[in-house]
Amino acid sequence: MKLYIGNLSWGTDTASLKAHFEQYGEVSDAIVITDKNTGRSRGFGFVTIDDDDAARKAIEECDGADFDGRAIKCSEATPKKT
C-alpha cells in the first residue's frame, strides 16, 4: 500500500522517512518530494509498505504524530489525476 506523508519538516530526507516507517513493516519504496529547481523538500512524500495490515497500522499510529518536530499527516495515497 502506498502512503501519502504530509507536513514533513524541511530537514526530513528520504533515508530518515524510510527508517521511520520501517518500524511498521518492510518499506519497498520511500521518497521525499523536492522542488526541481531548488532541490528543497516540498514538505511531503510517499512510502510504500508491502503488507497492507502493516500500512494501515502505520496510518493509524502516524497520522497526527510528531516526526522531526512536526505533526505529520499520514493517509493512503490516491492516484494522481491526469
C-alpha positions in Angstrom: 0.0 0.0 0.0 1.3 3.4 -0.9 1.0 6.1 1.8 1.0 9.9 1.5 3.0 11.6 4.2 2.4 15.3 4.6 3.5 18.3 6.7 7.1 17.0 6.8 9.9 19.0 8.3 12.1 20.7 5.7 15.0 18.7 7.2 13.4 15.3 6.6 15.1 13.4 3.9 14.2 10.1 2.1 16.5 8.0 4.3 15.0 9.2 7.6 11.5 8.9 6.2 12.1 5.3 5.2 13.8 4.5 8.5 10.8 5.9 10.5 8.3 3.7 8.6 10.4 0.5 8.7 9.2 0.0 12.3 5.8 -0.9 10.8 6.9 -3.3 8.1 9.1 -3.7 5.1 9.3 -0.5 3.1 9.8 -1.2 -0.6 9.9 2.5 -1.6 10.1 5.9 0.1 10.7 9.4 -1.3 10.5 12.9 -0.1 9.3 15.1 -3.0 11.7 18.0 -3.7 11.4 21.2 -5.8 13.1 20.5 -9.1 14.7 24.0 -9.2 16.0 24.4 -5.7 16.2 20.8 -4.5 14.5 21.8 -1.3 11.8 19.5 0.2 8.2 20.4 -0.7 7.1 19.1 2.7 5.5 15.8 1.6 6.5 12.4 0.4 5.4 8.8 -0.2 6.1 5.5 1.5 5.2 2.1 0.1 4.7 -0.7 2.7 4.2 -4.1 1.1 1.9 -5.5 3.9 -1.5 -3.8 3.8 -2.1 -4.6 7.5 1.2 -3.0 8.5 0.4 0.0 6.3 -3.0 0.5 8.0 -1.3 0.3 11.4 1.3 3.0 10.2 -1.6 5.3 9.1 -3.4 4.8 12.4 -0.3 5.5 14.6 1.4 8.1 12.5 -1.4 10.4 11.4 -1.1 13.5 13.7 2.0 12.1 15.4 5.3 14.0 15.9 8.1 13.3 13.4 11.1 15.6 13.2 9.2 18.2 15.2 6.1 18.3 13.1 2.7 16.7 13.4 2.6 14.7 10.2 -0.4 13.7 8.1 -0.5 10.1 7.0 -3.1 8.5 4.7 -3.5 6.1 1.9 -2.2 7.8 -1.3 -4.7 8.5 -4.0 -3.9 8.0 -7.7 -2.7 11.2 -9.5 -5.4 12.7 -11.6 -4.4 13.3 -15.2 
